[in-house]
Amino acid sequence: MSRLPEIQINRFQLAILLNDEQMQVYKLMLEKGVFCRQCKGAAPKGILVKEIWLSNLNDIIVRGTCKVCNGNVSRLMELGEDKAFYKNANNFRKGLLID
């Protein structure tokens, strides 16, 4: 079984992948659920998203910077365990012609 590649996606592609409930969780996560090492806690004012990736397990990885201290942050949104999302993500990959 070949391993899926990690692929970088944009915000539009993310909106296609996530349903309304997942998008709300994503937005809340960015506002209050990303740990900043420099601020020593949740990024107080959220983060500025620089990159979004679909992982080899069909999870969402967000990389960016803290809006307060500009420190590098990242957050994993584990969605690959959700069978419906996993199938949707694989169909998305096929649409991009990426194996």
Secondary structure, DSSP 8 states (H G I E B T S, - for coil): ------EEE-HHHHHHHS-HHHHHHHHHHHHH--EETTTTEE-TT-EEEEEEEE-TTS-EEEEEEETTT--EEEEEE--TTSHHHHHHHHHHHHHHT--
